[in-house]
Amino acid sequence: MSKAGGHMNDEEMLEGCMAKDSKAQRYLYERYKRIMTGVCMRYADRYEEAQDIVQNGFIKVFKKIDTFSGKGSLEGWIRRIMVNTALDHLRSNKAERFNVNIEDVDYKLKKDELILDALQAEDLLKLIRELPIGYRTVFNLYAIEGYSHKEIADQMDISENTSKSQYSRARALLKKKLSEIESQQD
């Protein structure tokens, strides 16, 4: 099944995983664990928490691998499972942090303002990780993963307005942090 040197092509890897072959599963895990750890780090407070999410996500991947249709990329399919696993984790462990009253929201942002232009990716990820968990999760889902506010609301069991307000508050906090960084550099 595997070629010389222990490498498998995607088809061999998928067939092996569907057959519950541990070598194929290990290969898939090793191939995608770093990328998926990066995805999960955006939702976790600590590296260890992200590792737990990744492990649970790969368990789901291996249980559901026979449902992968082959349409779209395998990486994209795994990423969606990881994001959903991260959301499940956050829901089960931190549900109270997502409850924000729309009346409590006080923010002013221009719609076309791009506050993130000048940042390097790693700087941005560091700033995003410093956001409160609810803001960070909504920001990641909307700005990075491309979910709509309706999809976020359904996923997180919050209202669409709460999703919008948390996204706006996340942007306002990021803008404030950026202003602080800029004033330190002057």
C-alpha positions in Angstrom: 0.0 0.0 0.0 2.7 2.5 0.8 5.5 3.6 -1.5 9.2 3.4 -0.9 10.2 5.8 1.9 6.9 5.5 3.7 5.1 8.2 1.6 1.5 7.8 0.5 -0.4 9.7 -2.0 -3.8 11.2 -1.0 -5.8 8.4 -2.5 -3.7 5.7 -0.6 -3.9 7.7 2.6 -7.7 8.1 2.3 -8.3 4.5 1.4 -6.1 3.4 4.4 -7.9 5.7 6.8 -11.3 4.4 5.6 -10.0 0.9 6.2 -8.9 2.0 9.8 -5.2 1.4 8.9 -3.2 2.9 11.7 -0.2 3.7 9.4 -2.5 5.7 7.1 -4.1 7.4 10.1 -0.7 8.3 11.5 0.3 9.7 8.1 -2.8 11.9 7.8 -2.3 13.1 11.4 1.4 13.9 10.9 0.6 15.7 7.6 -2.1 18.0 9.0 -1.4 18.3 12.8 0.7 21.5 12.6 -1.8 23.3 10.3 -4.7 22.3 12.5 -2.9 23.2 15.7 -2.6 26.7 14.2 -6.4 26.7 13.4 -7.2 25.6 17.0 -4.8 28.1 18.6 -7.0 30.9 17.4 -9.8 29.5 19.6 -7.9 28.3 22.6 -6.5 30.2 25.6 -3.4 28.0 25.9 -1.4 25.7 23.7 -2.4 22.6 25.8 -6.1 23.5 25.2 -5.5 23.7 21.5 -3.8 20.3 21.6 -6.8 18.8 23.3 -9.1 20.3 20.6 -6.8 19.0 17.8 -6.8 15.5 19.4 -10.6 15.5 19.7 -10.9 16.8 16.1 -8.7 14.1 14.7 -10.8 11.5 16.5 -13.8 12.9 14.7 -11.9 13.0 11.4 -11.1 9.3 11.6 -14.7 8.4 12.7 -16.1 10.5 9.8 -13.5 9.9 7.1 -15.9 7.7 5.0 -18.2 10.8 4.7 -15.5 12.8 2.9 -16.9 13.2 -0.6 -13.7 14.1 -2.4 -15.3 17.4 -3.4 -13.1 20.2 -2.2 -9.9 19.7 -0.4 -9.3 17.2 2.3 -7.5 20.0 4.3 -10.6 22.2 4.0 -12.8 19.3 5.2 -10.5 18.6 8.2 -10.3 22.4 9.0 -14.1 22.6 9.2 -14.2 19.6 11.6 -11.5 21.3 13.7 -13.4 24.6 13.8 -16.6 22.8 14.8 -14.6 20.8 17.5 -13.2 24.1 18.8 -16.7 25.6 19.0 -18.0 22.5 20.8 -15.1 22.8 23.2 -15.8 26.5 23.8 -19.6 25.9 24.2 -19.1 23.1 26.7 -16.4 24.9 28.8 -17.1 28.6 28.4 -20.7 29.1 27.4 -21.2 31.9 29.9 -18.5 34.0 28.3 -20.5 34.3 25.1 -23.5 36.0 26.7 -23.4 39.7 25.8 -26.3 42.0 26.0 -26.8 44.0 22.8 -27.6 47.1 24.9 -24.2 46.9 26.5 -22.4 47.5 23.2 -20.8 50.8 22.8 -18.6 51.1 19.8 -17.9 53.3 16.8 -16.3 52.0 13.7 -16.3 53.1 10.1 -17.5 50.2 7.9 -14.7 50.6 5.3 -12.0 51.2 7.8 -9.2 48.6 7.6 -7.5 48.5 10.9 -5.4 45.4 10.2 -3.5 46.5 7.1 -0.1 47.2 8.5 0.3 44.2 10.8 2.3 41.1 10.1 0.3 37.9 10.4 2.0 36.7 13.6 1.5 40.1 15.3 -2.2 40.0 14.3 -2.6 36.5 15.7 -1.0 37.6 19.0 -3.4 40.5 19.3 -6.4 38.4 18.4 -5.3 35.8 21.1 -5.5 38.6 23.7 -9.1 39.3 22.9 -11.8 38.0 25.3 -12.9 34.5 24.3 -16.3 35.5 22.9 -14.9 38.3 20.8 -12.0 36.2 19.6 -14.2 33.3 18.6 -16.6 35.5 16.6 -13.8 37.5 15.0 -12.0 34.3 13.9 -15.2 32.7 12.5 -16.3 35.9 10.7 -13.0 37.5 9.6 -10.8 34.5 9.1 -13.0 31.5 8.5 -15.6 33.4 6.5 -18.7 32.4 8.3 -21.8 34.7 8.1 -23.2 36.2 11.3 -26.2 33.9 10.9 -24.0 30.8 10.7 -22.0 32.0 13.7 -25.2 32.6 15.7 -26.4 29.1 14.8 -23.1 27.5 15.7 -22.6 29.3 19.0 -26.3 29.4 20.0 -26.3 33.2 20.3 -28.3 35.8 18.4 -27.2 37.2 15.1 -27.0 40.7 16.8 -24.8 39.3 19.5 -22.5 37.9 16.8 -22.4 41.3 15.1 -21.8 43.2 18.3 -19.0 40.8 19.4 -17.3 41.2 16.1 -17.6 45.0 16.2 -16.3 45.0 19.8 -13.4 42.8 18.8 -12.5 45.2 16.0 -12.8 48.1 18.4 -10.4 46.4 20.9 -8.0 45.5 18.1 -8.1 49.1 16.9 -7.4 50.3 20.4 -4.5 47.9 20.8 -3.1 49.0 17.5 -3.3 52.7 18.5 -1.4 51.8 21.7 1.3 50.0 19.7 1.6 53.0 17.3 1.9 55.5 20.1 4.6 53.4 21.7 6.6 53.4 18.5 6.4 57.3 18.1 
